[in-house]
Amino acid sequence: MAKLMCLLLVVLAIAVTTWAESCDKDREDMISECYKYEKWPGEPSEACCAVWKRANIPCIRKLITKEIEKMCCMKNVRYIAKFCKKPFPPGYKCGSK
């Protein structure tokens, strides 16, 4: 029984680490491909939309602090989401606004 519990803990630790790494990669890709569209209005590129469509938005949303929010225009982020055909669901909270 103890071996089974140990195995389950190892599997859980690997899953959590993989999820966190995936979230960090999504965040990095979002910054490299979409950040310029968050700062300056314009139609997002295909590369930005590809990142947006595959990104784990709920995970990235948890990484948005007040400091990050000050650097981004959340209105433009919502525009990118809508333009890339992966809008936020009604009532979805991203940032503090």
Secondary structure, 3 states (H helix, E strand, C coil): CHHHHHHHHHHHHHHHHHHHHHHHHHHHHHHHHHHHHHHCCCCCCHHHHHHHHHCCHHHHHHCCCHHHHHHCCHHHHHHHHHHCCCCCCCCCCCCCC
